[in-house]
Amino acid sequence: MDSLSSLWNAFNFMPEDQASTWAPAVDNLNALITNAAIFCTVAIVGTMLYFAVRYRRRSEDQEIAYIEHNTRLETVWTVIPSIICIFLFYFGFVTYHETRNPPANALEVNVTARKWAWTFQHSNGKTEESNLVVPLGQPVRLIMRSKDVLHSFFVPAMRIKEDVMSNMYTFTWFNPVKLGTFHIFCTEYCGKDHSAMLGSVKVVTSEEYADYLQDRGAVADTRSPAEIGKELYTNKGCNACHSLDGSRLVGPSFKSLVGSVRTFENGLPPQTADENYIRESILISQAKIVKTYPAGAMPAFEGLITDDEIEALIAFIKSQK
């Protein structure tokens, strides 16, 4: 039995840890695709070699048979691969759909990438570089952006990988099922120290996570991003046009904004209000005008507000249920 286990480990190129809920599904799908590819390669190449030997020309004067098409055979080698592709697409789509739709109770963490490090900020403002701490059994949604070039966030044990860009937020999520510390890599070449852009995901118990959040150290500002955003809401003049109680002012209310479907003038398709929608509305206010509201009422803040301030305002708007 030990020898069989050793043989399996020798040919198993997937990471040993399956530290998230969907890691087994990803591994099974990967194994299915790999095994199907190996089977087809062996079957096709094996048949080709057999035919090359079995039906080779045996003499110079041997006549070559005239072979017409075979409808039954052509139907078989078209239909069977098509069924296999549809089968693989179905299971791939189901897994992909799950990875793109986090549950409503997911814990949100802001991730900032830069050459050459990762920074993680929790909802209460707790910030740490290179080390992401999350509680066991709690879905975690990562809201990611880059301060410079294109990066890619990869945690092999969680089976998650997502590009991180400077001009938009990208998202991924996972549900950790195993205590421990797991590697983070950048898988997009981002400069001379790309290989040193490392980090870790530390999965702890819920009690340890609560203690971790409370330990803010000697930071100068212990306010949460939402609290900072509340101050910006007044200082940047947002309160003059956007209410918090659902009442109509010059612009749409911030109450229950996030997650709502917005409809626009000029025939633009509807869009669910998320972090990217809010960011675009702040920076390029005339890009999408919500129906029944006037165009040109809000100035564009591009170049007048920092990325950190945008994130604080987003956190504040998300808190307005």
TAVEN-V337082 format. One record per pair of residues at least 4 apart in sequence whose ideal C-beta (glycine too) atoms are under 6 Angstrom apart, sorted by the first residue. I is the first residue (numbers start at 1). J is the second residue. D is the distance in Angstrom with one decimal. If there is no record, write none. Layout:
[[I J D] [I J D]]
This chain:
[[8 12 5.6] [14 27 5.3] [15 156 4.2] [15 157 5.6] [17 157 3.9] [18 23 3.7] [18 24 5.6] [19 157 4.0] [19 158 5.5] [19 176 5.9] [19 178 4.4] [19 182 5.7] [20 158 4.2] [20 174 4.3] [20 175 5.8] [20 176 6.0] [21 175 4.3] [21 177 5.8] [22 26 5.9] [22 98 6.0] [23 159 4.6] [25 95 5.2] [26 159 4.2] [29 91 5.6] [29 95 5.9] [31 35 5.9] [40 44 5.9] [41 45 5.9] [42 46 5.5] [50 54 5.6] [51 55 5.4] [57 62 5.5] [58 62 5.7] [75 79 5.8] [76 80 5.9] [88 92 5.9] [89 93 5.9] [102 106 4.2] [102 139 5.8] [102 141 4.5] [102 173 3.9] [103 139 5.1] [106 139 4.1] [106 141 4.0] [106 173 5.8] [107 138 5.3] [107 140 5.0] [108 141 5.0] [109 120 5.6] [109 122 5.8] [109 142 5.6] [110 121 4.3] [110 143 5.1] [111 120 5.8] [111 142 5.0] [111 144 4.2] [112 119 4.4] [113 118 5.9] [113 146 4.5] [113 151 4.0] [113 164 4.5] [114 147 4.1] [114 148 5.6] [115 148 5.5] [115 190 5.9] [115 191 5.2] [116 193 4.1] [116 196 5.7] [116 197 4.1] [117 129 5.7] [118 130 5.7] [118 199 4.5] [119 129 5.2] [120 128 5.6] [120 132 4.6] [121 127 4.6] [122 126 4.4] [124 213 5.7] [124 224 4.8] [125 224 4.6] [125 225 6.0] [126 213 5.3] [130 199 4.2] [131 200 5.5] [132 201 4.8] [133 202 4.8] [133 212 5.2] [134 140 4.9] [134 176 5.8] [134 203 5.8] [135 206 4.6] [135 209 3.9] [136 176 5.8] [136 179 5.9] [136 203 5.4] [136 205 5.8] [139 175 4.6] [140 174 6.0] [141 173 4.4] [142 172 5.3] [143 169 5.6] [143 275 5.9] [144 164 4.6] [144 170 5.1] [145 169 5.4] [146 151 5.3] [146 164 4.8] [146 165 5.6] [146 166 4.5] [149 190 5.0] [150 165 6.0] [150 188 5.3] [151 164 4.3] [151 186 5.1] [151 188 5.4] [151 190 5.4] [152 163 5.0] [152 186 5.9] [152 187 4.3] [152 188 3.7] [153 162 5.4] [153 164 5.5] [154 161 4.2] [154 185 4.7] [154 187 4.5] [155 160 5.3] [155 182 6.0] [155 184 5.5] [155 201 5.6] [157 182 3.9] [158 174 4.4] [160 172 5.0] [160 174 5.2] [162 170 5.4] [162 172 4.1] [163 170 6.0] [164 170 5.9] [168 276 5.3] [169 275 4.5] [169 276 5.2] [176 203 4.3] [179 203 5.3] [180 203 6.0] [181 200 5.1] [181 202 4.9] [182 201 4.7] [184 199 3.6] [184 200 5.9] [186 197 4.0] [189 194 5.2] [190 194 4.9] [204 208 3.8] [204 209 5.3] [216 222 5.3] [223 227 4.0] [223 228 5.3] [225 312 4.6] [225 315 3.8] [226 315 4.3] [226 316 4.9] [226 319 4.6] [228 312 4.1] [229 312 3.9] [229 313 4.6] [229 315 5.1] [229 316 2.8] [230 316 5.1] [231 235 5.9] [232 236 5.1] [232 309 5.8] [232 312 5.8] [232 313 5.4] [233 238 4.6] [233 239 5.7] [233 316 5.8] [234 239 5.3] [238 242 5.2] [241 249 5.4] [241 250 4.0] [241 251 4.1] [242 251 5.0] [242 254 5.1] [243 247 4.5] [243 249 5.2] [243 253 4.5] [244 254 5.6] [244 255 5.8] [244 320 5.6] [245 255 5.9] [246 253 5.0] [246 255 4.3] [250 297 5.0] [251 298 5.9] [252 290 5.4] [254 317 5.0] [254 320 4.7] [255 320 5.2] [257 273 5.3] [257 317 5.7] [258 273 5.5] [258 318 4.8] [260 273 5.3] [261 270 5.2] [261 272 5.6] [262 271 5.5] [262 273 5.5] [262 290 5.6] [263 270 5.0] [263 291 5.0] [264 268 4.0] [264 288 4.8] [265 289 4.6] [265 291 5.8] [268 288 5.9] [271 277 5.8] [273 277 4.8] [275 314 5.5] [278 314 5.2] [279 310 5.7] [280 284 5.7] [280 287 5.5] [282 301 5.1] [282 310 5.9] [283 301 5.9] [283 302 4.4] [284 300 5.7] [285 298 4.0] [285 300 5.0] [289 295 4.7] [301 305 4.5] [305 309 4.8] [305 310 6.0]]
